[in-house]
Structures are given as structure tokens and as C-alpha cells.
Amino acid sequence: MSKLSQNNSFSWNGDAVACDSGIIWGIAEQVNGLMAILVNTPGGVLTGKQLKALAEIVGEDGVMKISRRMSPILLIPKEKVETAISCLESAGLRIANLHKSVRNIVACPGKGFSSNSRGDTLELAAALDKEFYGTLLPWDLKIAIAGCPRNCAGITCQDIGLMAEPRSRFSLWLGGTETGMNPRHGALIKKGIPRAQVPAVIRKILEIYCEEAKQYEPEFDYKVRLYNIIEKTGLNPFLQSIDDVLAI
């Protein structure tokens, strides 16, 4: 079984991102000549200090867009990128990735904000981000967390979806996708996962994904998604491994 590796290191050389790990980080030139910087904000949560930092980076007349994955996209001239990266780090923020790692984690407001929510979604989003930020993967891996069956975070259309249940437990969906010409729902494969065991379950899923993807990389042009693996292997390898984790 493949063991996960993490590598958060990259540098800006004045013209492009330099990175040895293979992760494609979210700094890219746009057709209008501006640079877009994708900011990592699990659950879309920002402090006042961080909001101020983002506003200072783009300037009073600058533009910022919020992506559908709850990530701010800063649009700035290329010569300001190095300073922007430094300002983000000073505010406790990090660059999000575009490919080959865990994307910015989507989460609804959760318990404490919504009367319908059955769990703390934002705490879990932050914990999973801390655990898996910069994890090297075959291609994209999208995670979303919902606090109740209203499913505001769209968990059924993600690679991994988690829905809060009463008593600090979560249901797990696998194999969805929200983008492209063939969006699909994932499958509900497990209920009642204790909050404390969620990171270990996610880690096992990622390990299987990395291991199984090796044999299919040429077929999928080296852009193997989790749902591609499930199409090939079915859900049984994941179900058995998750049960093994929960039995510990």
C-alpha cells in the first residue's frame, strides 16, 4: 500500500512557480495579463486580519473573486506576486493548489450557525486541511463537508463527501464529481463514522487511490481521479479498508 507523502514547498522565480513535487500551485497568468493567486481557505473561513491582508494585496481599485470552492482569487500584476505571497504568509494564509493534491475543502457553516446542522463542519474542514495540505496525489481530490441533509456543500458530487450525523459522527460518500460534461453522484458507503476516526479513514482512501492509480495513469493521460479508480475496481477495496480502520 502506498504511503502518503507531503510537500508544501514551492518558490516564485519572478515569472512562474518553481516546484519539484509535481503539485500545481494556484498562481497562474490570465488572458488579460494579470496573475491570479488562489488562496487556501478551508470552509471559506477568514479572520478580519486576513480579510484586511487580502484587500491590501489587491488595493482599493483591485479585484478579488471567490471561487466555487470557497477560495479567494486575487488578481494582481505579475510584479506584485512575490510581495503578495509574503503578505499572505504573514496573515497565516497559504496558496491553494490547482492539481495533484487535495483541493480547498468546502464546508457549510455547520453547528453554531445553522439550526439544521448536526456537527461542527468548519472544525473538521480545518483539521483535514492541516492533515492533508500538500499531499501528493495522482490528480485532483475534492472534499466537501455538510452539516445536514440539506447538503449545501454539495457533498454527493465530490470525490469524498462527509455529512454530519448526531453524536459527532459522519456519513461518507465516495466517487462523485461536480465538473466536466459528465457530473455524477458518489455512493453512500458508510454511516456512523466517529469524528475522531475521520482523518484515518480519509488517509486510507487516499492511500488506496495512490496505489491503484499507478496502473491506470497512461489510460487517463496521467490525470486519474478517484472516480476513475472506483469505475475500475469497484467500491469493495475501499469498503474493506475503511472497515479495517474502524475496527482498530
N, C-alpha and C positions, 0 to 999 in steps of 0.2 A: 504494500500500500504506500502511495506517495505521501511523504511528509510535506507539510506546507512550508513555504519559505516566504519571508517578507523582506522588502527592500524599499524604503521610503526616500532614497537618495536620488536627487537629480540636480542639475545646475542649469542656469541660463547663461548662454555664451554671448549674449548681445543680439543674437539673430534667431536662435531656436533653442529648444530644450535639449540638453545632453543627458542621456540616461542609459546606463549599462544593463539594467534589469530587464528591459523589454516592455515595461509598463509605459503606456502612452499617457502622459500627464496633460491636464487641461489648460494648456497655453497654446493658442493657435491663431494664426493670422486670418483675418476675414477678407472677403472680397472688396470691402471698402478701404482696406489698408490698415485698419485698426487691429489691435491684438485683443483677443477675448481670453480672459482669465476665469476659469471655473473654480469656484471656492467650495471647499468641503464643509458642509453644514448638516450633519446628520439630524434628520427630523425637521430641518429648516429652522433650527433654533439659533438665534443670535443675541448676544448681550448688547446693551446700549453702547458700550465701548467698541464693540466690534462693528456695529452699525455706523458709528462715527468714523471708524477707520475706513470702511468701505466708501463712505461719502467723501472722505478726504482724498482717497485714491483717485476717484473719477472726477472730482472737482464739482463746483456748483453747476456748471453747464454740461457736465458729463452724463453718461448714460449707464445704467445698470439694469439687467434683466434677470428675472427669477425663472429658472428652468423648470420644466415639469417634474424634475427630480428634486425640487426644493433647494437648488444650488444657485446662489447669485452668480451672474456672469458679468464681469467688469469689462467695459470696452474702453481701451486707452491706447495712446500712441506707443509704438514699439520702444521708444527711448525711455519710457516710464516703467517698463516691466520690472527691471531689477529693483527699483525703489518700491514698487508695489509689493513684490514678494517679501521684502524686508518688513514693510508695514503690516502685512498680513501675519507674519510670524510674531511680530511684537504684540499683536492683538490676540494671539492664541489661535489663529486660523491657519489652515493648510490648503494647499492646492488639491483639488479633486482630480481623479483620473478619468480619461475617456475610454480606455480599453485595457484589457488584460489584468484586471483586478476587480475588487468589489466597488461598485459604483456608490455614489452618495445614497445613504439609506433613507428611504421615505417612511414617514410615520405620521399618523393623525395626532391631534393634540392629546388624546388619551385621558386617563383618570385624573381628576383635579381640574380639568377644563370642560369635559363633556359629561353630562349626566348619564349618557348611554354607555360610556366606556367602562370596561371591566378590568382594566390593567394599566400599568404605567408604561406606555409605549415609548415615550421620549427617553426615559432612563434606559430602556433596552436598546434603543437605537444608538445612544451614546456609547453603551457598553460594547455592542457589536462592532461599532466603528473603531473603538480603541483596540479591540481584539484582532480585527481583520484588515485595517487600513494598510494598503501597500502589499497585500498578499498577492503573490504571483500566480496567475490563473491562465488557462488556455485562451480565454477571451473575456467578454463582459459577464458579470454576475450581479444581478439586481435583486435587492432585498427590500421588502416593504412590511410594515407592521400596522395592523389595525386594532383598535380598541374594542370593537363590537361588530356585529354582523351588518351594520350599515356600510362597512367596508369603504370608508372614504379614502383610504390609501391604495385601493385597487390591488390588494394582495394576491388575488386569484390570477392576475396577469403579470406575475413576476417570476423570476427563476425560483426564488424562495419567498413564500408568504407566511406570515405569522399573525394569528388573530388571538387576542386576549380572551381568556376564559375566567370564570370566577376562581378565587382562591389561588391567585398567582400562577396560573397555568396557561399554556398556549396550544392552539391547534397549528398544524403545519401543512402547507401546500407546496408542491414541487412542480416545476416544469412549465410554467406559464411564460408568455411573452406579450408585451403590450405594443410592440412596434413592428414595422415591416408590413408586407402585404398579406401576411397570414397570422394575425394575432390569435392567441389561443389561451384558454383557461388551463391552469395547472390542476393537479389532482390533490384532493384532501387525503393525506396518507397517515396522519397521526393526530390524535386528540390527547389532551391532558398532560402535555409535557411540562414538568415543573420549570419555573423561571430559572432556577439555578443551573439546570441542565441544558438550557437552550444553546449557550455558546459551544458546548461539547458536541451537541447534535449538529450544529452548523459546521463545525470543524470536520466532522466525519463526512458530511455531504461533500464538502469541498475537496477532501482527500480522494474520495471516490471519483469525483468529477475530473480531477487532475490525472488520476491513474488511467481511467477509461479513455480519456480524450486522446492519449498518445497514439492509439491505433487508428483513429479516425481523422487526424489532422489533415492529411492530404485530400481526403474526400470532401472536407468542408473548407478547403482553402485556408487552413490554419486559423480558422475562426469558429472553433467548436463551442457551441453554447450548451448549457446544462440540458435543455430540452432535446438537443440533438442526441445526447448520450442516452436519455430516457427512451427516445424512439428506438435506439439500437439495443439497449439492454433490458428495457422494461424497468419497473419500479422495485422489483424484488431485491436487487443488491442494496438499494438504499434502505428499504424496509428492514432487512435483516440487520444491517449495521446500526441503524438507529435503535432497534430493539436491544442490541448488544450494549450500546452506550447507556441506555436507560436502565439496564439490568445491573449496572455496576453500583 
